Amino acid sequence: MNLLVTGGAGFVGTAVVAGLSGSGHRVRVLDALLPAVHPQGGPQTPDGVEFVRGDVRDANVVESVLDGVDVVCHQAAMVGLGVDLDDAPDYVGCNDLGTAVLLSAMARKGVDALVLAGSMVVYGEGRYRCADHGDVAPGARRRADLDAGVFEPPCPVCGRRLEPGLVGEDARLDPRNVYAASKVAQEHLTTAWARASGGRAIVLRYHNVYGPGMPKDTPYAGVASLFRSALARGEAPRVFEDGGQRRDFVHVDDVAGANLAAVLAVGGRAEGSVEAYNVGSGDVHTVGEMATALAEAFGGPQPVVTGEYRLGDVRHITADSSRLRSALGWRSGVSFADGMRAFAKEPLRGEV
Ligand SMILES: NC(=O)c1ccc[n+]([C@@H]2O[C@H](COP(=O)([O-])OP(=O)(O)OC[C@H]3O[C@@H](n4cnc5c(N)ncnc54)[C@H](O)[C@@H]3O)[C@@H](O)[C@H]2O)c1
Protein backbone atom coordinates (compact mmCIF):
# COMPACT_ATOMS: atom_id res chain seq x y z
CA MET A 1 0.00 0.00 0.00
CA ASN A 2 0.91 3.65 -0.32
CA LEU A 3 0.85 5.21 3.12
CA LEU A 4 1.13 8.74 4.46
CA VAL A 5 2.43 9.03 8.01
CA THR A 6 2.02 12.50 9.49
CA GLY A 7 4.35 13.25 12.38
CA GLY A 8 6.57 10.44 11.10
CA ALA A 9 9.72 12.12 12.45
CA GLY A 10 8.44 12.04 16.04
CA PHE A 11 9.01 9.48 18.77
CA VAL A 12 6.10 7.20 17.93
CA GLY A 13 6.06 8.15 14.24
CA THR A 14 9.66 7.00 13.74
CA ALA A 15 8.80 3.52 15.05
CA VAL A 16 5.58 3.44 13.02
CA VAL A 17 7.41 4.39 9.83
CA ALA A 18 10.05 1.71 10.46
CA GLY A 19 7.33 -0.89 11.06
CA LEU A 20 5.27 0.03 7.99
CA SER A 21 8.17 0.37 5.56
CA GLY A 22 9.79 -2.76 7.00
CA SER A 23 6.60 -4.64 6.11
CA GLY A 24 6.95 -3.70 2.46
CA HIS A 25 4.64 -0.68 2.24
CA ARG A 26 5.56 2.54 0.46
CA VAL A 27 5.69 5.28 3.08
CA ARG A 28 5.66 9.05 2.73
CA VAL A 29 6.21 11.16 5.84
CA LEU A 30 4.80 14.64 6.41
CA ASP A 31 6.33 16.37 9.42
CA ALA A 32 6.85 20.04 10.25
CA LEU A 33 9.89 19.20 12.41
CA LEU A 34 8.58 21.51 15.12
CA PRO A 35 11.64 23.26 16.62
CA ALA A 36 10.49 22.52 20.19
CA VAL A 37 10.46 18.81 19.35
CA HIS A 38 13.46 18.68 17.02
CA PRO A 39 15.99 21.26 18.23
CA GLN A 40 18.74 19.27 16.52
CA GLY A 41 16.84 18.62 13.27
CA GLY A 42 14.84 15.60 12.20
CA PRO A 43 15.87 11.94 12.41
CA GLN A 44 17.38 9.99 9.54
CA THR A 45 14.57 8.73 7.28
CA PRO A 46 14.84 5.00 6.51
CA ASP A 47 15.86 4.01 2.97
CA GLY A 48 12.94 4.12 0.55
CA VAL A 49 10.84 6.44 2.73
CA GLU A 50 9.95 9.82 1.22
CA PHE A 51 10.19 12.74 3.63
CA VAL A 52 8.27 15.98 3.11
CA ARG A 53 8.77 18.81 5.54
CA GLY A 54 5.45 20.57 5.94
CA ASP A 55 2.67 21.43 8.30
CA VAL A 56 -0.64 19.55 8.54
CA ARG A 57 -2.33 22.94 8.84
CA ASP A 58 -1.18 23.83 5.30
CA ALA A 59 -3.93 22.62 2.95
CA ASN A 60 -1.80 22.94 -0.19
CA VAL A 61 1.00 20.78 1.20
CA VAL A 62 -1.45 18.26 2.61
CA GLU A 63 -3.29 17.92 -0.71
CA SER A 64 -0.05 17.32 -2.56
CA VAL A 65 1.23 14.64 -0.17
CA LEU A 66 -2.10 12.78 -0.41
CA ASP A 67 -1.48 11.97 -4.10
CA GLY A 68 -1.79 8.21 -4.60
CA VAL A 69 -2.19 7.48 -0.88
CA ASP A 70 -4.34 4.51 0.26
CA VAL A 71 -4.25 5.00 4.04
CA VAL A 72 -3.26 7.96 6.22
CA CYS A 73 -1.66 7.23 9.59
CA HIS A 74 -2.05 10.51 11.50
CA GLN A 75 0.53 10.82 14.28
CA ALA A 76 1.33 14.54 14.05
CA ALA A 77 0.33 16.39 17.18
CA MET A 78 1.66 18.63 19.86
CA VAL A 79 1.91 16.33 22.90
CA GLY A 80 2.25 16.45 26.67
CA LEU A 81 0.42 18.06 29.52
CA GLY A 82 1.40 21.57 28.50
CA VAL A 83 3.16 24.18 30.55
CA ASP A 84 0.36 26.72 30.90
CA LEU A 85 -2.76 27.97 29.18
CA ASP A 86 -0.68 30.04 26.77
CA ASP A 87 0.01 26.71 25.03
CA ALA A 88 -3.69 26.18 24.30
CA PRO A 89 -3.74 27.86 20.86
CA ASP A 90 -0.76 25.75 19.72
CA TYR A 91 -2.34 22.51 20.93
CA VAL A 92 -5.62 23.31 19.24
CA GLY A 93 -3.85 24.55 16.11
CA CYS A 94 -1.60 21.54 15.56
CA ASN A 95 -4.01 18.91 16.81
CA ASP A 96 -7.47 20.08 15.83
CA LEU A 97 -7.06 22.60 13.01
CA GLY A 98 -4.36 20.26 11.63
CA THR A 99 -6.71 17.26 11.76
CA ALA A 100 -9.53 19.27 10.18
CA VAL A 101 -7.27 20.38 7.31
CA LEU A 102 -6.11 16.80 6.79
CA LEU A 103 -9.62 15.33 6.84
CA SER A 104 -11.07 17.89 4.47
CA ALA A 105 -8.18 17.33 2.05
CA MET A 106 -8.71 13.55 2.30
CA ALA A 107 -12.38 14.03 1.41
CA ARG A 108 -11.47 16.19 -1.60
CA LYS A 109 -8.85 13.71 -2.81
CA GLY A 110 -10.97 10.60 -2.19
CA VAL A 111 -8.59 9.11 0.41
CA ASP A 112 -11.02 7.20 2.60
CA ALA A 113 -8.98 5.33 5.23
CA LEU A 114 -7.47 6.80 8.38
CA VAL A 115 -5.59 5.48 11.38
CA LEU A 116 -5.56 8.15 14.10
CA ALA A 117 -3.10 8.28 16.99
CA GLY A 118 -5.45 8.78 19.91
CA SER A 119 -4.62 8.82 23.60
CA MET A 120 -5.80 7.46 26.91
CA VAL A 121 -5.99 11.07 28.10
CA VAL A 122 -9.47 11.20 26.55
CA TYR A 123 -10.77 9.16 29.51
CA GLY A 124 -9.75 11.55 32.28
CA GLU A 125 -9.68 9.63 35.56
CA GLY A 126 -10.45 6.28 33.94
CA ARG A 127 -12.54 3.65 35.69
CA TYR A 128 -13.24 3.28 39.40
CA ARG A 129 -15.50 1.14 41.56
CA CYS A 130 -17.09 2.09 44.86
CA ALA A 131 -18.00 -0.75 47.24
CA ASP A 132 -21.43 0.83 47.75
CA HIS A 133 -22.12 2.68 44.51
CA GLY A 134 -20.61 0.45 41.84
CA ASP A 135 -18.90 2.01 38.82
CA VAL A 136 -18.42 5.74 39.34
CA ALA A 137 -16.69 8.60 37.51
CA PRO A 138 -14.80 10.80 39.99
CA GLY A 139 -14.57 14.52 39.27
CA ALA A 140 -11.35 16.47 38.89
CA ARG A 141 -9.14 16.31 41.97
CA ARG A 142 -9.25 19.47 44.11
CA ARG A 143 -6.14 21.57 44.60
CA ALA A 144 -6.79 21.68 48.38
CA ASP A 145 -6.80 17.86 48.55
CA LEU A 146 -3.62 17.58 46.51
CA ASP A 147 -1.92 20.20 48.71
CA ALA A 148 -2.92 18.12 51.74
CA GLY A 149 -1.41 14.98 50.20
CA VAL A 150 -4.81 13.42 49.48
CA PHE A 151 -4.18 12.00 46.02
CA GLU A 152 -6.87 9.33 45.63
CA PRO A 153 -10.07 10.70 44.04
CA PRO A 154 -13.02 9.95 46.34
CA CYS A 155 -16.34 8.38 45.38
CA PRO A 156 -18.43 11.28 44.02
CA VAL A 157 -21.49 9.95 45.92
CA CYS A 158 -20.20 8.96 49.39
CA GLY A 159 -16.59 10.20 49.45
CA ARG A 160 -15.20 6.75 50.27
CA ARG A 161 -12.02 5.32 48.79
CA LEU A 162 -12.37 3.77 45.31
CA GLU A 163 -10.85 0.75 43.63
CA PRO A 164 -9.28 1.64 40.26
CA GLY A 165 -9.97 -0.66 37.30
CA LEU A 166 -9.18 -1.07 33.62
CA VAL A 167 -10.79 1.44 31.30
CA GLY A 168 -12.60 0.12 28.23
CA GLU A 169 -13.17 1.94 24.96
CA ASP A 170 -16.83 2.68 25.69
CA ALA A 171 -16.04 4.69 28.81
CA ARG A 172 -17.22 8.29 28.85
CA LEU A 173 -14.70 10.72 27.36
CA ASP A 174 -13.73 13.21 30.04
CA PRO A 175 -10.61 15.24 29.16
CA ARG A 176 -8.89 16.99 32.08
CA ASN A 177 -6.44 19.34 30.34
CA VAL A 178 -6.01 21.25 27.09
CA TYR A 179 -4.00 18.51 25.37
CA ALA A 180 -6.61 15.93 26.35
CA ALA A 181 -9.41 18.18 25.07
CA SER A 182 -7.59 18.53 21.76
CA LYS A 183 -7.25 14.72 21.46
CA VAL A 184 -11.00 14.30 22.11
CA ALA A 185 -11.73 16.90 19.43
CA GLN A 186 -9.54 14.96 16.95
CA GLU A 187 -11.75 11.93 17.51
CA HIS A 188 -14.97 13.90 17.10
CA LEU A 189 -13.68 15.48 13.89
CA THR A 190 -12.79 12.01 12.62
CA THR A 191 -16.32 10.76 13.33
CA ALA A 192 -17.82 13.76 11.52
CA TRP A 193 -15.50 13.17 8.53
CA ALA A 194 -16.35 9.46 8.35
CA ARG A 195 -20.07 10.18 8.44
CA ALA A 196 -19.95 12.97 5.85
CA SER A 197 -17.47 11.36 3.43
CA GLY A 198 -18.12 7.63 3.86
CA GLY A 199 -14.53 7.22 5.04
CA ARG A 200 -13.46 4.68 7.65
CA ALA A 201 -11.16 5.18 10.60
CA ILE A 202 -9.46 3.30 13.38
CA VAL A 203 -8.48 5.29 16.47
CA LEU A 204 -5.65 3.85 18.55
CA ARG A 205 -5.73 5.24 22.09
CA TYR A 206 -2.14 4.79 23.23
CA HIS A 207 -1.38 4.55 26.92
CA ASN A 208 2.03 5.67 28.27
CA VAL A 209 4.42 4.98 25.41
CA TYR A 210 8.13 4.57 26.18
CA GLY A 211 11.18 3.28 24.36
CA PRO A 212 14.23 4.36 22.40
CA GLY A 213 14.06 7.81 20.82
CA MET A 214 11.70 9.14 23.48
CA PRO A 215 12.27 12.89 23.74
CA LYS A 216 14.44 13.81 26.70
CA ASP A 217 13.24 15.95 29.58
CA THR A 218 11.30 18.81 27.98
CA PRO A 219 8.32 20.10 29.98
CA TYR A 220 6.18 18.18 27.48
CA ALA A 221 7.97 14.83 27.85
CA GLY A 222 6.50 11.66 29.33
CA VAL A 223 7.34 10.54 32.85
CA ALA A 224 9.60 7.64 31.81
CA SER A 225 11.79 10.08 29.91
CA LEU A 226 11.94 12.53 32.84
CA PHE A 227 13.20 9.76 35.12
CA ARG A 228 15.63 8.43 32.54
CA SER A 229 16.99 11.95 31.92
CA ALA A 230 17.47 12.52 35.67
CA LEU A 231 19.42 9.26 35.96
CA ALA A 232 21.60 10.27 33.01
CA ARG A 233 22.48 13.48 34.93
CA GLY A 234 23.41 11.35 37.95
CA GLU A 235 20.29 12.48 39.82
CA ALA A 236 17.53 10.49 41.53
CA PRO A 237 14.20 10.32 39.68
CA ARG A 238 11.74 12.67 41.43
CA VAL A 239 8.43 10.87 41.80
CA PHE A 240 5.38 13.11 42.21
CA GLU A 241 2.43 12.47 44.57
CA ASP A 242 3.16 9.33 46.60
CA GLY A 243 4.32 7.28 43.62
CA GLY A 244 1.17 5.15 43.69
CA GLN A 245 -0.27 6.46 40.39
CA ARG A 246 -1.18 3.43 38.27
CA ARG A 247 -0.27 3.48 34.60
CA ASP A 248 0.06 1.15 31.64
CA PHE A 249 3.52 1.56 30.11
CA VAL A 250 3.52 0.26 26.54
CA HIS A 251 6.64 -0.11 24.43
CA VAL A 252 6.88 2.00 21.27
CA ASP A 253 7.53 -1.10 19.13
CA ASP A 254 4.21 -2.55 20.32
CA VAL A 255 2.51 0.73 19.41
CA ALA A 256 4.09 0.49 15.96
CA GLY A 257 2.72 -3.06 15.70
CA ALA A 258 -0.76 -1.81 16.57
CA ASN A 259 -0.48 0.79 13.80
CA LEU A 260 0.52 -1.85 11.27
CA ALA A 261 -2.44 -4.02 12.27
CA ALA A 262 -4.80 -1.04 12.02
CA VAL A 263 -3.44 0.09 8.65
CA LEU A 264 -3.97 -3.42 7.25
CA ALA A 265 -7.51 -3.62 8.67
CA VAL A 266 -8.97 -0.17 8.14
CA GLY A 267 -9.64 -0.37 4.39
CA GLY A 268 -11.92 -3.37 4.94
CA ARG A 269 -14.09 -1.63 7.52
CA ALA A 270 -17.63 -0.42 6.77
CA GLU A 271 -18.11 2.97 5.12
CA GLY A 272 -18.59 5.72 7.68
CA SER A 273 -17.31 3.60 10.58
CA VAL A 274 -14.94 4.68 13.34
CA GLU A 275 -13.54 2.06 15.73
CA ALA A 276 -11.53 2.91 18.83
CA TYR A 277 -8.98 0.62 20.49
CA ASN A 278 -6.94 0.98 23.63
CA VAL A 279 -3.26 0.27 23.12
CA GLY A 280 -1.76 -0.83 26.42
CA SER A 281 0.38 -3.67 27.63
CA GLY A 282 -2.32 -4.85 30.06
CA ASP A 283 0.37 -4.93 32.76
CA VAL A 284 -0.36 -2.34 35.44
CA HIS A 285 2.51 -0.64 37.29
CA THR A 286 2.76 2.40 39.48
CA VAL A 287 4.88 5.40 38.57
CA GLY A 288 6.97 4.62 41.66
CA GLU A 289 7.59 1.07 40.47
CA MET A 290 8.62 2.33 37.08
CA ALA A 291 11.08 4.80 38.63
CA THR A 292 12.57 2.01 40.76
CA ALA A 293 12.87 -0.37 37.79
CA LEU A 294 14.65 2.29 35.74
CA ALA A 295 16.97 3.34 38.58
CA GLU A 296 17.99 -0.27 39.21
CA ALA A 297 18.55 -1.03 35.53
CA PHE A 298 20.53 2.19 35.09
CA GLY A 299 22.55 1.61 38.24
CA GLY A 300 21.65 5.07 39.52
CA PRO A 301 20.28 6.57 42.75
CA GLN A 302 16.97 5.32 44.12
CA PRO A 303 13.91 7.48 43.35
CA VAL A 304 12.78 10.22 45.72
CA VAL A 305 9.04 10.60 46.38
CA THR A 306 8.36 14.34 46.54
CA GLY A 307 4.62 14.79 47.12
CA GLU A 308 4.54 17.41 44.34
CA TYR A 309 1.74 17.24 41.78
CA ARG A 310 0.62 18.61 38.42
CA LEU A 311 -2.96 19.85 38.46
CA GLY A 312 -3.98 18.30 35.11
CA ASP A 313 -2.64 14.84 35.95
CA VAL A 314 -5.01 12.00 36.66
CA ARG A 315 -4.43 9.58 39.52
CA HIS A 316 -4.85 6.22 37.82
CA ILE A 317 -5.39 5.32 34.18
CA THR A 318 -4.93 1.79 32.95
CA ALA A 319 -6.19 0.14 29.81
CA ASP A 320 -8.28 -2.84 28.91
CA SER A 321 -6.72 -3.63 25.53
CA SER A 322 -8.56 -6.92 24.94
CA ARG A 323 -10.58 -5.44 22.05
CA LEU A 324 -7.39 -4.68 20.14
CA ARG A 325 -6.19 -8.23 20.65
CA SER A 326 -9.45 -9.89 19.63
CA ALA A 327 -10.40 -7.60 16.72
CA LEU A 328 -6.99 -6.89 15.18
CA GLY A 329 -4.95 -9.85 16.43
CA TRP A 330 -2.44 -7.52 18.09
CA ARG A 331 -0.15 -8.80 20.83
CA SER A 332 2.14 -6.88 23.15
CA GLY A 333 5.64 -8.29 22.63
CA VAL A 334 7.79 -6.32 25.10
CA SER A 335 7.39 -7.03 28.82
CA PHE A 336 7.68 -4.25 31.41
CA ALA A 337 10.84 -5.79 32.88
CA ASP A 338 12.61 -6.23 29.53
CA GLY A 339 11.43 -2.91 28.15
CA MET A 340 12.52 -0.86 31.17
CA ARG A 341 15.84 -2.67 31.43
CA ALA A 342 16.62 -1.78 27.82
CA PHE A 343 15.18 1.75 28.09
CA ALA A 344 17.54 2.55 30.96
CA LYS A 345 20.44 2.31 28.50
CA GLU A 346 18.88 3.36 25.20
CA PRO A 347 19.42 6.83 23.69
CA LEU A 348 16.78 9.51 24.14
CA ARG A 349 16.01 12.05 21.43
CA GLY A 350 18.03 15.20 22.06
CA GLU A 351 20.80 13.46 23.99
CA VAL A 352 24.25 14.15 22.63
N1 LIG B 1 4.13 9.39 23.51
C1 LIG B 1 3.06 9.01 24.18
O1 LIG B 1 3.15 8.47 25.31
C2 LIG B 1 1.70 9.13 23.54
C3 LIG B 1 0.60 8.67 24.28
C4 LIG B 1 -0.67 8.78 23.73
C5 LIG B 1 -0.82 9.34 22.47
N2 LIG B 1 0.24 9.81 21.79
C6 LIG B 1 0.00 10.38 20.45
O2 LIG B 1 0.93 9.83 19.55
C7 LIG B 1 1.24 10.77 18.52
C8 LIG B 1 2.73 10.92 18.39
O3 LIG B 1 3.25 11.40 19.64
P1 LIG B 1 4.81 11.38 19.97
O4 LIG B 1 4.94 11.02 21.40
O5 LIG B 1 5.54 10.65 18.93
O6 LIG B 1 5.12 12.96 19.86
P2 LIG B 1 6.39 13.69 19.18
O7 LIG B 1 6.33 15.11 19.63
O8 LIG B 1 7.65 12.92 19.41
O9 LIG B 1 6.06 13.58 17.63
C9 LIG B 1 5.07 14.39 17.03
C10 LIG B 1 5.58 14.76 15.64
O10 LIG B 1 4.55 15.52 15.00
C11 LIG B 1 5.17 16.64 14.37
N3 LIG B 1 4.17 17.70 14.31
C12 LIG B 1 3.58 18.34 15.35
N4 LIG B 1 2.74 19.27 14.89
C13 LIG B 1 2.78 19.20 13.54
C14 LIG B 1 2.14 19.91 12.49
N5 LIG B 1 1.29 20.92 12.78
N6 LIG B 1 2.40 19.57 11.22
C15 LIG B 1 3.28 18.58 10.94
N7 LIG B 1 3.94 17.88 11.88
C16 LIG B 1 3.70 18.21 13.17
C17 LIG B 1 6.36 17.00 15.24
O11 LIG B 1 7.35 17.72 14.51
C18 LIG B 1 6.84 15.62 15.69
O12 LIG B 1 7.83 15.10 14.81
C19 LIG B 1 0.50 12.05 18.90
O13 LIG B 1 -0.69 12.13 18.16
C20 LIG B 1 0.21 11.87 20.37
O14 LIG B 1 -0.94 12.60 20.77
C21 LIG B 1 1.51 9.72 22.29
The ligand as an SDF file (V2000), in Angstrom:
LIG
                    3D

 44 48  0  0  0  0  0  0  0  0999 V2000
    4.1340    9.3890   23.5080 N   0  0  0  0  0  0  0  0  0  0  0  0
    3.0560    9.0050   24.1750 C   0  0  0  0  0  0  0  0  0  0  0  0
    3.1450    8.4690   25.3050 O   0  0  0  0  0  0  0  0  0  0  0  0
    1.7000    9.1320   23.5380 C   0  0  0  0  0  0  0  0  0  0  0  0
    0.5970    8.6690   24.2800 C   0  0  0  0  0  0  0  0  0  0  0  0
   -0.6680    8.7850   23.7270 C   0  0  0  0  0  0  0  0  0  0  0  0
   -0.8220    9.3360   22.4720 C   0  0  0  0  0  0  0  0  0  0  0  0
    0.2350    9.8090   21.7880 N   0  0  0  0  0  0  0  0  0  0  0  0
   -0.0030   10.3830   20.4480 C   0  0  0  0  0  0  0  0  0  0  0  0
    0.9340    9.8310   19.5520 O   0  0  0  0  0  0  0  0  0  0  0  0
    1.2370   10.7690   18.5170 C   0  0  0  0  0  0  0  0  0  0  0  0
    2.7290   10.9180   18.3930 C   0  0  0  0  0  0  0  0  0  0  0  0
    3.2550   11.3960   19.6360 O   0  0  0  0  0  0  0  0  0  0  0  0
    4.8130   11.3850   19.9740 P   0  0  0  0  0  0  0  0  0  0  0  0
    4.9390   11.0170   21.3970 O   0  0  0  0  0  0  0  0  0  0  0  0
    5.5380   10.6460   18.9320 O   0  0  0  0  0  0  0  0  0  0  0  0
    5.1210   12.9580   19.8630 O   0  0  0  0  0  0  0  0  0  0  0  0
    6.3950   13.6920   19.1840 P   0  0  0  0  0  0  0  0  0  0  0  0
    6.3300   15.1130   19.6270 O   0  0  0  0  0  0  0  0  0  0  0  0
    7.6510   12.9190   19.4050 O   0  0  0  0  0  0  0  0  0  0  0  0
    6.0550   13.5840   17.6330 O   0  0  0  0  0  0  0  0  0  0  0  0
    5.0650   14.3920   17.0250 C   0  0  0  0  0  0  0  0  0  0  0  0
    5.5840   14.7620   15.6450 C   0  0  0  0  0  0  0  0  0  0  0  0
    4.5480   15.5230   15.0030 O   0  0  0  0  0  0  0  0  0  0  0  0
    5.1750   16.6360   14.3730 C   0  0  0  0  0  0  0  0  0  0  0  0
    4.1680   17.7030   14.3090 N   0  0  0  0  0  0  0  0  0  0  0  0
    3.5760   18.3360   15.3500 C   0  0  0  0  0  0  0  0  0  0  0  0
    2.7400   19.2650   14.8940 N   0  0  0  0  0  0  0  0  0  0  0  0
    2.7840   19.2020   13.5410 C   0  0  0  0  0  0  0  0  0  0  0  0
    2.1400   19.9150   12.4950 C   0  0  0  0  0  0  0  0  0  0  0  0
    1.2860   20.9240   12.7810 N   0  0  0  0  0  0  0  0  0  0  0  0
    2.4050   19.5720   11.2200 N   0  0  0  0  0  0  0  0  0  0  0  0
    3.2760   18.5790   10.9360 C   0  0  0  0  0  0  0  0  0  0  0  0
    3.9400   17.8790   11.8760 N   0  0  0  0  0  0  0  0  0  0  0  0
    3.6960   18.2050   13.1680 C   0  0  0  0  0  0  0  0  0  0  0  0
    6.3640   17.0020   15.2410 C   0  0  0  0  0  0  0  0  0  0  0  0
    7.3530   17.7190   14.5090 O   0  0  0  0  0  0  0  0  0  0  0  0
    6.8410   15.6160   15.6900 C   0  0  0  0  0  0  0  0  0  0  0  0
    7.8290   15.1020   14.8090 O   0  0  0  0  0  0  0  0  0  0  0  0
    0.5040   12.0520   18.9030 C   0  0  0  0  0  0  0  0  0  0  0  0
   -0.6900   12.1310   18.1580 O   0  0  0  0  0  0  0  0  0  0  0  0
    0.2110   11.8730   20.3730 C   0  0  0  0  0  0  0  0  0  0  0  0
   -0.9350   12.5980   20.7710 O   0  0  0  0  0  0  0  0  0  0  0  0
    1.5140    9.7160   22.2890 C   0  0  0  0  0  0  0  0  0  0  0  0
  1  2  1  0
  2  3  2  0
  2  4  1  0
  4  5  1  0
  4 44  2  0
  5  6  2  0
  6  7  1  0
  7  8  2  0
  8  9  1  0
  8 44  1  0
  9 10  1  0
  9 42  1  0
 10 11  1  0
 11 12  1  0
 11 40  1  0
 12 13  1  0
 13 14  1  0
 14 15  2  0
 14 16  1  0
 14 17  1  0
 17 18  1  0
 18 19  2  0
 18 20  1  0
 18 21  1  0
 21 22  1  0
 22 23  1  0
 23 24  1  0
 23 38  1  0
 24 25  1  0
 25 26  1  0
 25 36  1  0
 26 27  1  0
 26 35  1  0
 27 28  2  0
 28 29  1  0
 29 30  1  0
 29 35  2  0
 30 31  1  0
 30 32  2  0
 32 33  1  0
 33 34  2  0
 34 35  1  0
 36 37  1  0
 36 38  1  0
 38 39  1  0
 40 41  1  0
 40 42  1  0
 42 43  1  0
M  CHG  2   8   1  16  -1
M  END
$$$$
